[in-house]
């Protein structure tokens, strides 16, 4: 047979294998596609071990009469040890290929479209889901709802500002914070850095940042302030935000009246974030604190990532 004749015969070969119906064995000796047609009730098939290597068998639900078709395979066909395949709706498809295994042969799944009980080859144990469809659904859900980033707001990026975000002139070092400004930029006893407002000091500080390109402006922003107050005066700050030179929006970050470091968070509503916002100015003004000093150890802006 010529190479041309072989190619022609291969192209015209029939690879459709008739559905044997419920309760029967599926062929384990030939390559082809089995178009599954179900009735109204649950149906079953068995699939014996392949008789040689290189066989490729595709199981595809062609007609859904209301019942599922469950195929029990003679041995595990994936790394998770699955031995059953459940076809539930039109288009559910599984492709198995025979491989050498010890002194015999076994099936291995090589392609899946929405088939129950076909598992991801999860050798690292990253999921407890039972099939690929559920794993993909979890991934998409996590990306859409959970995936977030943050913008660091370093202490040395803040300056003393007025109520309209102006800074001092050159003689005032443009509002740069130092050991003799209000608030004070200083080191603490543990070697860290912090901004310190003495009791009664409510001088405002401000900073400007470029917003990340993947910011989802349909979700809230969260401003976390790692701060310290006291047992009388809980740390609190009025948070004024200006997006893209727009009007200021006011929110509040408030902690509790306890000693020690805590995180006070202000929620900036999505409705206040312009579509496509690219720049943000933040101004923090301490609340009244006649009894306890306020300290700021770190700040960050948390956001939800846009998928596209």
Sine and cosine of phi, psi and omega as CSV:
sin_phi,cos_phi,sin_psi,cos_psi,sin_omega,cos_omega
0.00,0.00,0.73,-0.68,0.00,-1.00
-0.96,0.26,0.34,-0.94,0.05,-1.00
-0.87,0.49,-0.60,0.80,0.00,-1.00
-0.90,0.43,-0.69,0.72,0.00,-1.00
-0.90,0.43,-0.62,0.79,0.01,-1.00
-0.90,0.44,-0.72,0.70,0.00,-1.00
-0.88,0.47,-0.64,0.77,0.00,-1.00
-0.92,0.40,-0.69,0.72,0.01,-1.00
-0.90,0.43,-0.63,0.78,0.00,-1.00
-0.90,0.44,-0.66,0.75,-0.01,-1.00
-0.90,0.43,-0.62,0.78,-0.09,-1.00
-1.00,-0.02,-0.02,1.00,-0.03,-1.00
-0.90,0.43,0.54,-0.84,0.02,-1.00
-1.00,-0.07,0.87,-0.49,-0.02,-1.00
-0.95,-0.30,0.12,0.99,0.03,-1.00
-0.99,0.17,0.83,-0.56,0.02,-1.00
-0.95,-0.33,0.85,-0.53,-0.05,-1.00
-0.84,0.53,0.62,-0.78,0.10,-0.99
-0.92,0.40,0.86,-0.51,-0.03,-1.00
-0.96,0.29,-0.21,0.98,-0.03,-1.00
1.00,-0.04,0.13,-0.99,-0.06,-1.00
-0.92,0.39,0.58,-0.81,0.07,-1.00
0.99,0.12,0.01,1.00,-0.05,-1.00
-0.96,-0.29,0.26,-0.97,0.05,-1.00
-1.00,0.09,0.67,-0.75,0.12,-0.99
-0.99,0.14,0.46,-0.89,-0.02,-1.00
-0.93,0.38,0.69,-0.73,0.00,-1.00
-0.89,-0.46,0.26,0.96,-0.11,-0.99
-0.84,-0.54,-0.03,1.00,-0.07,-1.00
-0.64,-0.77,0.46,-0.89,0.06,-1.00
-0.99,0.14,0.65,-0.76,0.05,-1.00
0.28,-0.96,-0.07,-1.00,-0.01,-1.00
-0.89,-0.46,0.77,-0.64,0.06,-1.00
-0.97,-0.25,0.94,-0.33,0.03,-1.00
-0.99,0.14,0.95,-0.30,-0.10,-1.00
-0.99,0.16,0.75,-0.67,0.07,-1.00
-0.83,-0.55,0.87,-0.50,-0.06,-1.00
-0.96,-0.29,0.39,-0.92,0.13,-0.99
-1.00,-0.09,-0.35,-0.94,-0.07,-1.00
-0.98,0.19,-0.35,0.94,-0.07,-1.00
-0.97,-0.24,0.25,-0.97,0.06,-1.00
-0.89,0.46,0.65,-0.76,-0.05,-1.00
-0.77,-0.63,0.31,-0.95,-0.07,-1.00
-0.66,-0.75,0.39,-0.92,0.19,-0.98
-0.58,-0.82,0.28,-0.96,0.17,-0.99
-0.86,-0.51,0.43,-0.90,0.04,-1.00
-0.72,-0.69,0.93,-0.38,-0.01,-1.00
-0.96,0.26,0.20,-0.98,0.06,-1.00
-0.87,0.49,0.58,-0.82,0.01,-1.00
-0.92,0.40,0.41,-0.91,-0.06,-1.00
-1.00,-0.02,-0.20,0.98,0.03,-1.00
-0.34,-0.94,0.16,-0.99,0.02,-1.00
-0.99,0.12,0.38,-0.92,0.11,-0.99
1.00,0.00,-0.04,1.00,0.05,-1.00
-0.96,0.27,0.69,-0.72,0.05,-1.00
-0.85,-0.53,0.90,-0.44,-0.09,-1.00
-0.87,-0.49,0.83,-0.55,0.02,-1.00
-0.93,-0.36,0.77,-0.64,0.04,-1.00
-0.94,-0.35,0.86,-0.51,-0.08,-1.00
-0.69,-0.72,0.78,-0.62,0.05,-1.00
-0.97,0.25,0.88,-0.47,-0.02,-1.00
-1.00,-0.04,-0.66,0.75,-0.02,-1.00
-0.70,-0.71,0.79,-0.61,0.00,-1.00
-0.97,-0.24,0.96,-0.29,0.00,-1.00
-1.00,0.05,0.04,1.00,0.01,-1.00
0.88,-0.48,-0.45,0.89,0.02,-1.00
-0.99,-0.15,0.44,-0.90,0.08,-1.00
-1.00,0.10,0.39,-0.92,0.13,-0.99
-0.91,-0.42,0.89,-0.46,0.01,-1.00
-0.97,-0.25,0.85,-0.53,0.01,-1.00
-0.96,-0.29,0.84,-0.54,0.05,-1.00
-0.99,-0.15,0.87,-0.49,-0.04,-1.00
-1.00,-0.03,0.54,-0.84,-0.11,-0.99
-0.90,0.44,-0.31,0.95,-0.05,-1.00
-0.41,-0.91,0.15,-0.99,0.03,-1.00
-0.90,0.44,0.72,-0.70,-0.03,-1.00
-0.93,-0.38,0.11,0.99,0.08,-1.00
-0.56,-0.83,0.11,-0.99,-0.06,-1.00
-0.92,0.40,-0.35,0.94,-0.02,-1.00
-0.99,0.13,-0.15,0.99,0.02,-1.00
1.00,0.04,0.30,0.95,-0.01,-1.00
-0.92,0.40,0.64,-0.77,0.03,-1.00
-0.80,-0.60,0.00,1.00,0.04,-1.00
-0.80,-0.60,0.52,-0.85,0.08,-1.00
-0.81,-0.58,0.73,-0.68,0.00,-1.00
-0.86,-0.51,0.89,-0.46,0.08,-1.00
-0.99,-0.15,0.84,-0.54,-0.15,-0.99
-0.90,-0.44,-0.38,0.92,-0.07,-1.00
-0.52,-0.85,0.32,-0.95,0.00,-1.00
-0.84,0.54,0.74,-0.67,-0.02,-1.00
0.99,-0.17,-0.30,0.95,0.09,-1.00
-0.86,0.52,0.80,-0.60,-0.12,-0.99
-0.62,-0.78,0.67,-0.75,0.11,-0.99
-0.72,-0.70,0.72,-0.69,0.08,-1.00
-0.91,-0.43,0.80,-0.59,0.01,-1.00
-0.91,-0.42,0.59,-0.81,0.05,-1.00
-0.78,-0.62,0.65,-0.76,-0.03,-1.00
-1.00,0.08,0.66,-0.75,-0.01,-1.00
-0.75,-0.66,0.42,-0.91,0.13,-0.99
-0.91,0.42,0.66,-0.75,-0.01,-1.00
-0.55,-0.84,0.97,-0.26,-0.07,-1.00
0.87,0.48,-0.80,-0.60,0.01,-1.00
-1.00,-0.03,0.02,1.00,-0.02,-1.00
-0.75,-0.66,-0.56,-0.83,-0.06,-1.00
-0.64,-0.76,0.46,-0.89,0.03,-1.00
-0.63,-0.77,0.30,-0.96,0.08,-1.00
-1.00,0.02,0.55,-0.84,0.14,-0.99
-0.72,-0.69,0.72,-0.70,0.03,-1.00
-0.96,0.28,0.74,-0.68,0.00,-1.00
-0.84,-0.54,-0.11,0.99,0.02,-1.00
-0.30,-0.95,0.67,-0.74,-0.08,-1.00
-0.64,-0.77,0.65,-0.76,0.17,-0.99
-0.70,-0.71,0.99,-0.13,0.13,-0.99
0.87,0.49,0.59,0.81,0.03,-1.00
-0.99,-0.17,0.75,-0.66,0.02,-1.00
-0.93,0.37,0.48,-0.88,0.07,-1.00
0.92,0.38,0.19,0.98,0.15,-0.99
-0.99,-0.16,0.90,-0.44,-0.20,-0.98
-0.99,-0.12,0.44,-0.90,0.20,-0.98
-0.92,0.39,0.60,-0.80,0.06,-1.00
-0.98,0.21,0.99,0.14,-0.16,-0.99
-0.99,-0.11,0.96,0.29,-0.08,-1.00
-0.94,0.35,-0.35,0.94,0.00,-1.00
-1.00,-0.03,-0.04,1.00,0.02,-1.00
0.93,0.38,0.66,0.75,-0.09,-1.00
-1.00,0.06,-0.20,0.98,-0.04,-1.00
-0.56,-0.83,0.46,-0.89,0.09,-1.00
-0.96,-0.29,0.18,0.98,0.04,-1.00
-0.94,0.34,0.43,-0.90,-0.11,-0.99
-0.99,-0.14,-0.18,0.98,0.05,-1.00
-0.48,-0.88,0.24,-0.97,-0.11,-0.99
-0.89,0.46,-0.64,0.77,-0.02,-1.00
-0.85,0.53,-0.69,0.73,0.00,-1.00
-0.93,0.36,-0.61,0.80,0.03,-1.00
-0.88,0.47,-0.73,0.69,0.00,-1.00
-0.89,0.45,-0.64,0.77,0.03,-1.00
-0.88,0.48,-0.67,0.74,0.03,-1.00
-0.90,0.44,-0.67,0.74,0.00,-1.00
-0.86,0.50,-0.73,0.68,-0.02,-1.00
-0.91,0.42,-0.63,0.77,0.03,-1.00
-0.89,0.46,-0.71,0.71,-0.01,-1.00
-0.91,0.42,-0.65,0.76,0.02,-1.00
-0.88,0.47,-0.65,0.76,-0.10,-1.00
-0.98,0.21,-0.67,0.74,-0.14,-0.99
-0.98,-0.18,-0.47,0.88,-0.15,-0.99
-0.96,-0.27,-0.57,0.82,-0.12,-0.99
-0.84,0.54,0.85,-0.52,-0.01,-1.00
-0.62,-0.79,0.30,-0.95,0.07,-1.00
-0.74,-0.68,-0.02,-1.00,0.06,-1.00
-0.55,-0.83,0.42,-0.91,0.08,-1.00
-0.92,-0.38,0.87,-0.49,0.03,-1.00
-0.95,0.31,0.68,-0.74,0.04,-1.00
-0.87,-0.49,0.99,0.14,-0.12,-0.99
-0.89,0.46,0.51,-0.86,-0.05,-1.00
-0.85,0.52,-0.60,0.80,-0.05,-1.00
-0.97,0.24,0.00,1.00,0.07,-1.00
-1.00,-0.06,-0.12,0.99,-0.01,-1.00
-1.00,0.01,0.54,-0.84,0.08,-1.00
-0.74,-0.67,0.40,-0.91,0.12,-0.99
-0.95,0.32,0.76,-0.65,-0.06,-1.00
-0.73,-0.68,0.30,-0.95,0.10,-1.00
-1.00,0.07,-0.05,-1.00,-0.03,-1.00
-0.92,0.39,-0.27,0.96,0.08,-1.00
-0.92,-0.39,0.39,0.92,0.10,-0.99
0.94,0.35,0.35,0.94,0.14,-0.99
-0.98,0.22,0.46,-0.89,0.06,-1.00
-0.91,-0.40,0.24,-0.97,-0.02,-1.00
-0.92,0.38,0.26,-0.97,0.04,-1.00
-0.97,0.26,-0.12,-0.99,-0.05,-1.00
-0.86,0.50,-0.59,0.81,0.00,-1.00
-0.90,0.43,-0.46,0.89,0.04,-1.00
-0.99,-0.11,0.26,0.96,0.04,-1.00
0.85,0.53,0.48,0.88,0.07,-1.00
0.87,0.50,0.43,0.90,0.04,-1.00
0.99,0.13,0.13,0.99,0.02,-1.00
-0.88,0.47,0.72,-0.69,-0.05,-1.00
-0.99,0.11,0.65,-0.76,-0.05,-1.00
-0.54,-0.84,-0.13,-0.99,-0.07,-1.00
-0.95,0.30,-0.20,0.98,-0.01,-1.00
-0.85,-0.52,0.36,0.93,0.04,-1.00
-0.97,-0.23,0.08,-1.00,0.12,-0.99
-0.81,-0.59,0.90,-0.43,-0.01,1.00
-0.95,0.33,0.14,-0.99,-0.01,-1.00
-1.00,-0.06,0.68,-0.73,0.21,-0.98
-0.99,-0.10,0.83,-0.55,-0.12,-0.99
-0.47,-0.88,0.20,-0.98,0.17,-0.99
-1.00,-0.07,0.50,-0.86,0.03,-1.00
-0.98,-0.18,0.01,-1.00,-0.09,-1.00
-0.91,0.42,-0.36,0.93,-0.01,-1.00
-1.00,-0.06,0.08,1.00,0.04,-1.00
1.00,-0.04,0.00,1.00,0.05,-1.00
-1.00,0.07,0.10,-1.00,0.06,-1.00
-0.94,-0.33,0.43,-0.90,-0.01,-1.00
-0.34,-0.94,0.31,-0.95,0.16,-0.99
-0.96,-0.26,0.70,-0.72,-0.18,-0.98
-0.81,-0.58,0.85,-0.53,0.12,-0.99
-0.97,-0.25,0.90,-0.43,0.07,-1.00
-0.91,0.42,0.33,-0.94,0.00,-1.00
-0.80,0.61,0.72,-0.69,0.01,-1.00
1.00,0.04,-0.27,0.96,-0.03,-1.00
-0.99,0.17,0.85,-0.52,0.01,-1.00
-0.83,-0.56,0.51,0.86,0.05,-1.00
-0.90,0.43,0.67,-0.74,-0.06,-1.00
-1.00,0.06,0.46,-0.89,0.12,-0.99
-0.80,-0.60,0.42,-0.91,-0.02,-1.00
-0.57,-0.82,0.33,-0.94,0.09,-1.00
-0.46,-0.89,0.32,-0.95,0.05,-1.00
-0.80,-0.61,0.62,-0.78,-0.01,-1.00
-0.66,-0.75,0.45,-0.89,0.17,-0.99
-1.00,0.09,0.73,-0.68,0.00,-1.00
-0.99,0.15,0.56,-0.83,-0.04,-1.00
-0.92,0.40,0.50,-0.87,-0.04,-1.00
-0.92,0.40,-0.40,0.92,-0.03,-1.00
-0.99,-0.11,0.31,0.95,0.02,-1.00
-0.92,0.40,0.79,-0.61,0.08,-1.00
-1.00,0.01,0.96,-0.27,-0.06,-1.00
-0.98,0.20,0.02,1.00,0.08,-1.00
-1.00,-0.05,0.01,1.00,-0.01,-1.00
-0.89,-0.46,0.43,-0.90,0.03,-1.00
-0.90,0.44,0.46,-0.89,0.19,-0.98
-0.97,-0.23,0.51,-0.86,0.02,-1.00
-0.83,-0.56,0.82,-0.57,0.06,-1.00
-0.98,-0.22,0.92,-0.38,0.01,-1.00
-0.99,-0.11,0.80,-0.60,0.07,-1.00
-0.90,-0.43,0.92,-0.40,0.08,-1.00
-1.00,0.09,0.96,-0.28,-0.25,-0.97
-0.65,-0.76,0.14,-0.99,0.01,-1.00
-0.70,-0.71,0.70,-0.72,0.16,-0.99
-0.84,-0.55,-0.79,-0.61,0.02,-1.00
-0.43,-0.90,-0.08,-1.00,-0.03,-1.00
-0.98,0.20,-0.22,0.97,0.08,-1.00
-0.98,-0.19,-0.77,0.64,-0.01,-1.00
-0.95,-0.30,0.95,-0.31,0.10,-1.00
-0.92,0.39,0.63,-0.78,0.02,-1.00
-0.89,0.45,0.75,-0.66,0.02,-1.00
-0.50,-0.86,0.56,-0.83,-0.02,-1.00
-0.63,-0.78,0.68,-0.73,0.23,-0.97
-0.99,0.15,0.78,-0.63,-0.07,-1.00
-0.94,-0.35,0.93,-0.38,0.06,-1.00
-0.97,-0.25,0.79,-0.62,-0.03,-1.00
-0.84,-0.55,0.66,-0.75,0.09,-1.00
-0.83,-0.56,0.87,-0.49,0.05,-1.00
-0.99,-0.16,0.78,-0.63,0.12,-0.99
0.76,0.66,0.73,0.69,0.06,-1.00
0.91,0.41,0.31,0.95,0.02,-1.00
-0.99,0.11,-0.05,-1.00,-0.01,-1.00
-0.93,0.37,0.48,-0.88,-0.03,-1.00
-0.96,0.29,0.59,-0.81,0.12,-0.99
-0.88,-0.48,0.68,-0.74,-0.09,-1.00
-0.94,-0.33,0.72,-0.69,0.09,-1.00
-0.68,-0.73,0.02,-1.00,-0.04,-1.00
-0.73,-0.69,0.67,-0.74,0.17,-0.99
-0.91,-0.42,0.88,-0.48,-0.06,-1.00
-0.73,-0.68,0.69,-0.72,0.07,-1.00
-0.98,-0.20,-0.43,-0.91,0.01,-1.00
-0.86,-0.52,0.35,-0.94,-0.07,-1.00
-0.99,0.17,0.97,0.24,0.06,-1.00
-0.69,-0.72,0.35,-0.94,0.06,-1.00
-0.99,0.12,0.54,-0.84,0.08,-1.00
0.97,-0.25,0.17,-0.98,-0.06,-1.00
-0.95,0.31,0.66,-0.75,0.05,-1.00
-0.52,-0.85,0.20,-0.98,0.02,-1.00
-0.93,-0.37,0.86,-0.51,0.11,-0.99
-0.97,-0.25,0.76,-0.65,-0.12,-0.99
-0.86,-0.50,0.74,-0.67,0.12,-0.99
-0.97,-0.26,0.71,-0.70,0.06,-1.00
-0.99,-0.14,0.85,-0.53,0.06,-1.00
-0.98,-0.19,0.93,-0.37,-0.14,-0.99
-0.90,0.44,0.61,-0.80,0.02,-1.00
-0.83,0.55,-0.53,0.85,-0.01,-1.00
-0.89,0.45,-0.35,0.94,0.00,-1.00
-1.00,-0.08,-0.02,1.00,-0.02,-1.00
-0.98,-0.20,0.91,-0.40,-0.04,-1.00
-0.90,0.43,0.54,-0.84,0.08,-1.00
-0.86,0.51,0.79,-0.61,0.02,-1.00
0.97,0.24,0.29,0.96,-0.01,-1.00
-0.82,0.58,0.66,-0.75,-0.06,-1.00
-0.82,-0.58,-0.31,0.95,-0.04,-1.00
-0.70,-0.72,0.58,-0.81,-0.04,-1.00
-0.66,-0.75,0.75,-0.66,0.15,-0.99
-0.93,-0.37,0.73,-0.68,-0.03,-1.00
-0.86,-0.51,0.72,-0.70,0.11,-0.99
-0.83,-0.55,0.79,-0.62,0.04,-1.00
-0.95,-0.32,0.79,-0.61,0.07,-1.00
-0.84,-0.54,0.88,-0.47,-0.02,-1.00
-0.88,0.47,0.53,-0.85,0.13,-0.99
-0.97,0.22,0.04,-1.00,0.00,-1.00
-0.90,0.44,0.74,-0.67,0.01,-1.00
-0.49,-0.87,0.97,0.22,-0.04,-1.00
-0.97,0.26,-0.40,0.91,-0.10,-0.99
-0.98,-0.20,-0.55,0.83,-0.10,-0.99
-0.81,-0.59,0.62,-0.78,0.10,-1.00
-0.95,0.30,0.40,-0.92,0.10,-0.99
-0.93,-0.36,0.59,-0.81,0.07,-1.00
-0.75,-0.66,0.55,-0.84,0.11,-0.99
-0.84,-0.54,0.86,-0.51,-0.05,-1.00
-0.99,-0.17,-0.46,0.89,-0.01,-1.00
-0.21,-0.98,0.31,-0.95,0.04,-1.00
-0.49,-0.87,0.54,-0.84,0.05,-1.00
-0.48,-0.88,0.43,-0.90,0.06,-1.00
-0.93,-0.37,0.87,-0.48,0.01,-1.00
-0.99,-0.15,0.58,-0.81,-0.04,-1.00
-0.57,-0.82,0.29,-0.96,0.09,-1.00
-1.00,-0.10,0.72,-0.70,-0.01,-1.00
-0.98,0.21,0.66,-0.75,0.11,-0.99
-0.99,0.13,0.68,-0.73,-0.07,-1.00
-0.98,0.20,-0.41,0.91,-0.05,-1.00
-0.67,-0.74,0.00,0.00,0.00,0.00
